[in-house]
Amino acid sequence: MPKITFEKEPTITQITAALVGVPAWPGSGNLDEPVFMDQYAQYVHSIKNTKGNKPTWNLYVGVDGRIRIMTDAHVLHGETYDESITAGGSDADAKFFVAEIQIYSTLWGRRSDQATAVLGGYDGGAKGADQTNPIENSITSARGRVIGAFGVGILPCQGTASAEELADALKRDKSDGEKSKGDASSSERPQSNPPAKKAPPKKKKKKQPPAKKRPPSPAPDDDEQPDETLEPKEQPEPEIDNTGDAPELDLSSVDDNNRRLLAMALRVKYTIAPSEEPPESAWARLPVLIDAFGKTDGVSIPHDPSTWEAKHFSQFINWAKDTDIE
């Protein structure tokens, strides 16, 4: 089956017509009631490609579409699938946040894949979703890639990249291109030496009259306080104790998936490779980190992470990346 391309940006009607006969998942076209991608056209996006002689529009399936197709396939066959985040954290140079997701399907077996998001401090800062939600963005991208690895929501000759992942890659390429273009233009710009300016004539310095001697101030009486406004004393800065005792933390009630999210925070905080388990010394610091995080302005969460919502883990991971508390 050939690659689906358009010379002009297609309408939803054109996209739907082009997807007729494309299986939604492996074997879906051979069912008694075949399931083709035209039934999921609302989840398919057209993305402009300008790398050829003339621009074309290619079709890519969004992550939400792949999740919908994956769910429909398992419901139809009476099967189930389970997802887990197996790794997460920044790379050794703290340029990217790396997320790895594994999915086990009773219908197709096990698959895993990784995806990255640019961290804010790398190469002038993150762009798009990476700027505000790098963790969620990398997890979403990884989820889409893993589902695509099962052959779900794959269009002819388009690979496993989702629509979101390709759009993000194009933004990175555009940003890198503009940066390199700016560097090249500044380096190629001819440097001309401006004519030397004549030095202005030196002004004669006026003689300053000798400074009048100031009479010594009388010593203050015992009952009179000295005037400290002339020479204020420096006040020592208060010491901040980041190593105080924190409430005990019981991780036995934290499920495996949330424990992996806590491990992500420790990897980001202590620059641990995504594939490595944080050492016991890092886990020992977790109660202190959670306690300090809960005392941050604008943050109001319980100390027990087993009661956290997904947004709390995301906030905690972002906070752990930037905090100075060790």
C-alpha positions as CSV (number, residue, x, y, z in Angstrom):
1,M,0.0,0.0,0.0
2,P,1.6,3.4,-1.0
3,K,2.3,6.3,1.2
4,I,-0.7,8.7,1.5
5,T,0.3,12.2,0.5
6,F,-1.5,15.4,-0.7
7,E,-0.3,18.3,-2.8
8,K,-2.6,20.6,-0.9
9,E,-3.8,20.6,2.7
10,P,-6.6,18.0,2.7
11,T,-10.1,18.3,4.2
12,I,-11.5,15.8,6.6
13,T,-13.5,14.3,3.8
14,Q,-10.4,13.8,1.7
15,I,-8.6,12.3,4.7
16,T,-11.5,9.9,5.4
17,A,-11.6,8.8,1.8
18,A,-7.8,8.1,1.7
19,L,-8.0,5.9,4.8
20,V,-10.5,3.5,3.4
21,G,-9.0,0.0,3.3
22,V,-6.1,0.8,5.7
23,P,-6.3,-1.7,8.7
24,A,-6.7,0.0,12.1
25,W,-4.7,-2.8,13.7
26,P,-3.1,-6.0,12.5
27,G,-5.8,-8.3,11.1
28,S,-8.6,-5.8,11.6
29,G,-9.3,-5.9,7.8
30,N,-10.0,-9.7,8.0
31,L,-12.7,-9.6,10.6
32,D,-16.3,-10.4,9.9
33,E,-16.9,-6.7,10.2
34,P,-13.6,-5.2,9.1
35,V,-12.3,-2.1,10.9
36,F,-10.4,0.4,8.8
37,M,-8.7,3.7,9.6
38,D,-11.4,5.8,8.0
39,Q,-13.5,5.1,11.1
40,Y,-10.9,7.0,13.1
41,A,-10.3,9.9,10.6
42,Q,-11.0,12.5,13.3
43,Y,-7.8,11.4,15.0
44,V,-5.7,11.8,11.9
45,H,-3.7,15.0,11.2
46,S,-2.2,16.3,8.1
47,I,1.3,17.8,8.5
48,K,3.1,19.9,5.9
49,N,6.5,18.6,4.7
50,T,8.7,21.2,3.0
51,K,11.9,19.2,2.5
52,G,11.1,18.2,-1.1
53,N,11.1,20.2,-4.3
54,K,7.5,21.3,-3.5
55,P,5.6,21.0,-0.2
56,T,3.4,18.0,0.5
57,W,1.0,17.1,3.3
58,N,1.4,13.7,5.0
59,L,-1.0,12.0,7.4
60,Y,-0.1,11.0,11.0
61,V,-2.3,9.5,13.7
62,G,-2.5,11.3,17.1
63,V,-1.7,9.6,20.3
64,D,-5.3,9.9,21.4
65,G,-6.3,8.1,18.3
66,R,-3.9,5.2,18.9
67,I,-5.2,4.9,22.5
68,R,-8.7,4.7,21.2
69,I,-7.9,2.1,18.5
70,M,-5.9,0.0,21.1
71,T,-8.8,0.1,23.5
72,D,-11.4,-0.8,20.8
73,A,-9.3,-3.7,19.6
74,H,-9.0,-5.3,23.0
75,V,-12.6,-4.7,23.9
76,L,-13.7,-6.3,20.6
77,H,-11.5,-9.4,21.2
78,G,-12.3,-9.6,24.9
79,E,-8.6,-9.0,25.8
80,T,-6.8,-6.5,28.1
81,Y,-3.6,-4.6,28.2
82,D,-1.5,-3.0,31.0
83,E,0.8,0.0,30.8
84,S,3.7,0.8,33.1
85,I,6.4,3.5,33.2
86,T,9.6,1.5,33.4
87,A,12.1,4.4,33.5
88,G,12.3,8.2,33.5
89,G,14.8,10.9,34.3
90,S,17.2,13.3,32.6
91,D,20.2,12.2,30.5
92,A,23.8,12.5,31.7
93,D,24.1,16.1,30.3
94,A,20.6,17.2,31.6
95,K,19.6,18.1,28.0
96,F,16.6,15.8,27.8
97,F,14.0,14.2,30.0
98,V,13.8,10.5,28.9
99,A,10.6,8.4,29.5
100,E,10.3,4.7,28.8
101,I,6.9,2.9,28.8
102,Q,6.2,-0.8,28.6
103,I,2.8,-2.2,27.6
104,Y,1.8,-5.9,28.0
105,S,-1.1,-7.0,25.9
106,T,-2.9,-10.3,26.3
107,L,-3.6,-10.1,22.6
108,W,-0.2,-9.2,21.2
109,G,2.4,-9.6,23.9
110,R,4.9,-7.0,25.3
111,R,6.4,-3.9,23.7
112,S,8.4,-1.0,25.1
113,D,9.9,2.3,23.8
114,Q,11.4,5.6,24.8
115,A,10.8,9.2,24.0
116,T,12.4,12.5,25.0
117,A,11.5,16.1,25.9
118,V,13.9,19.0,25.9
119,L,14.6,20.4,29.3
120,G,14.4,24.2,29.9
121,G,18.0,24.9,30.3
122,Y,19.3,23.2,27.1
123,D,20.2,25.2,24.0
124,G,18.3,28.4,24.7
125,G,15.3,26.7,26.4
126,A,12.6,24.3,25.6
127,K,9.8,25.0,23.1
128,G,6.1,24.2,22.9
129,A,4.9,21.5,25.2
130,D,8.5,20.8,26.4
131,Q,8.6,24.2,27.9
132,T,5.6,23.8,30.2
133,N,5.1,20.0,30.6
134,P,8.3,18.1,29.5
135,I,7.5,15.1,31.6
136,E,3.9,14.6,30.4
137,N,5.1,15.3,26.8
138,S,7.8,12.7,26.8
139,I,5.4,10.1,28.5
140,T,2.7,10.8,25.9
141,S,5.2,10.5,23.0
142,A,6.5,7.2,24.5
143,R,3.0,5.9,24.9
144,G,2.2,6.6,21.2
145,R,5.4,4.9,20.0
146,V,4.7,1.8,22.1
147,I,1.2,1.4,20.8
148,G,2.5,2.0,17.3
149,A,5.0,-0.8,17.8
150,F,2.0,-3.2,18.1
151,G,1.0,-2.0,14.6
152,V,-1.9,0.0,15.9
153,G,-2.8,3.2,14.1
154,I,0.0,2.8,11.6
155,L,-0.4,4.4,8.2
156,P,1.4,3.0,5.1
157,C,5.2,4.0,5.0
158,Q,4.9,6.4,7.9
159,G,6.7,4.6,10.7
160,T,5.7,4.7,14.4
161,A,6.0,8.4,15.1
162,S,2.7,10.0,16.2
163,A,1.4,13.3,14.9
164,E,2.4,15.0,18.2
165,E,5.9,13.6,18.0
166,L,6.5,14.7,14.4
167,A,5.1,18.2,15.0
168,D,7.4,18.5,18.0
169,A,10.4,17.3,15.9
170,L,9.6,19.9,13.2
171,K,9.5,22.7,15.9
172,R,12.9,21.6,17.1
173,D,14.3,21.5,13.6
174,K,12.9,25.0,12.9
175,S,14.4,26.3,16.1
176,D,17.8,24.8,15.3
177,G,17.7,26.1,11.8
178,E,16.9,29.6,12.8
179,K,19.7,29.4,15.4
180,S,22.3,28.1,13.0
181,K,21.2,30.7,10.3
182,G,21.7,33.5,12.8
183,D,25.1,32.2,13.8
184,A,26.1,31.9,10.1
185,S,24.9,35.4,9.2
186,S,26.8,36.9,12.1
187,S,30.0,35.0,11.2
188,E,29.8,35.8,7.5
189,R,29.0,39.5,7.9
190,P,32.1,41.5,6.7
191,Q,33.8,43.2,9.5
192,S,34.8,46.8,8.6
193,N,37.1,48.8,10.8
194,P,35.4,52.2,11.5
195,P,37.6,55.3,11.1
196,A,39.4,56.1,14.3
197,K,37.8,58.9,16.2
198,K,40.0,61.8,17.3
199,A,40.5,61.9,21.0
200,P,38.8,65.0,22.5
201,P,41.1,67.6,23.9
202,K,42.0,67.1,27.5
203,K,40.3,69.4,29.9
204,K,42.3,71.1,32.5
205,K,41.5,69.9,35.9
206,K,40.4,72.6,38.3
207,K,42.2,72.7,41.6
208,Q,39.9,71.6,44.4
209,P,40.0,73.6,47.6
210,P,41.3,71.6,50.6
211,A,38.7,69.6,52.4
212,K,37.6,71.1,55.6
213,K,38.4,69.1,58.7
214,R,35.3,67.8,60.4
215,P,35.3,68.3,64.2
216,P,35.2,65.1,66.2
217,S,31.7,64.1,67.4
218,P,31.3,64.3,71.1
219,A,31.1,61.0,72.9
220,P,27.5,60.0,73.7
221,D,26.3,60.0,77.3
222,D,25.7,56.7,79.0
223,D,21.9,57.2,78.8
224,E,22.1,58.5,75.2
225,Q,22.1,55.9,72.3
226,P,24.6,56.6,69.5
227,D,23.3,57.6,66.1
228,E,23.6,54.4,64.0
229,T,22.1,55.9,60.8
230,L,25.5,57.1,59.6
231,E,27.1,53.8,59.8
232,P,24.5,51.0,59.8
233,K,25.7,47.6,61.0
234,E,25.3,44.7,58.6
235,Q,22.9,42.1,59.8
236,P,23.9,38.5,59.3
237,E,21.8,36.5,56.9
238,P,19.6,33.9,58.6
239,E,20.8,30.3,58.1
240,I,18.3,28.0,56.4
241,D,18.3,24.5,57.6
242,N,17.4,22.2,54.8
243,T,18.4,19.1,56.7
244,G,15.8,19.2,59.4
245,D,13.8,16.2,60.4
246,A,10.9,15.5,58.1
247,P,7.8,13.3,58.9
248,E,8.4,9.6,58.3
249,L,7.4,8.3,54.9
250,D,5.9,4.9,54.4
251,L,6.2,3.8,50.8
252,S,4.5,0.5,51.3
253,S,1.1,2.0,50.4
254,V,2.5,3.6,47.1
255,D,1.7,1.5,44.1
256,D,4.4,0.4,41.6
257,N,3.5,3.1,39.0
258,N,3.6,5.9,41.5
259,R,6.8,4.6,42.9
260,R,8.3,4.8,39.5
261,L,7.3,8.5,39.3
262,L,9.0,9.1,42.6
263,A,12.1,7.4,41.2
264,M,11.9,9.8,38.2
265,A,12.1,12.7,40.6
266,L,15.2,11.2,42.3
267,R,16.9,10.6,39.0
268,V,16.3,14.1,37.8
269,K,17.4,15.5,41.2
270,Y,20.6,13.5,41.5
271,T,21.3,13.1,37.7
272,I,20.9,9.3,37.7
273,A,20.6,7.5,34.3
274,P,17.0,6.6,33.3
275,S,17.8,2.9,33.3
276,E,19.3,2.8,36.8
277,E,17.5,2.4,40.1
278,P,18.1,5.3,42.6
279,P,20.4,4.2,45.4
280,E,19.2,3.8,49.0
281,S,20.9,7.1,49.9
282,A,18.6,8.9,47.4
283,W,15.5,7.2,48.7
284,A,16.5,8.2,52.2
285,R,16.4,11.8,51.2
286,L,12.9,11.5,49.7
287,P,11.0,12.4,52.9
288,V,13.0,15.6,53.3
289,L,12.4,16.5,49.6
290,I,8.7,15.9,49.9
291,D,8.4,17.8,53.1
292,A,10.3,20.8,51.6
293,F,8.1,20.6,48.4
294,G,4.9,20.7,50.5
295,K,6.1,23.9,52.2
296,T,6.7,25.7,48.9
297,D,4.6,28.7,48.2
298,G,1.5,27.8,46.2
299,V,1.8,24.1,46.9
300,S,-0.7,22.3,49.2
301,I,-0.4,18.5,49.1
302,P,-0.5,15.8,51.7
303,H,2.8,14.3,52.8
304,D,1.7,10.8,51.8
305,P,2.4,10.3,48.0
306,S,0.0,7.4,47.8
307,T,-2.8,10.0,47.9
308,W,-1.3,12.2,45.2
309,E,-2.8,12.9,41.9
310,A,-0.9,12.8,38.6
311,K,-0.4,16.6,38.6
312,H,1.2,16.4,42.0
313,F,3.9,14.0,40.7
314,S,4.5,16.2,37.7
315,Q,4.9,19.3,40.0
316,F,7.2,17.4,42.3
317,I,9.5,16.2,39.5
318,N,9.7,19.7,38.0
319,W,10.5,21.1,41.5
320,A,13.1,18.5,42.2
321,K,15.0,19.3,39.0
322,D,15.4,23.0,40.1
323,T,15.6,23.0,43.9
324,D,18.8,23.6,45.8
325,I,17.8,21.3,48.6
326,E,20.0,18.2,48.8
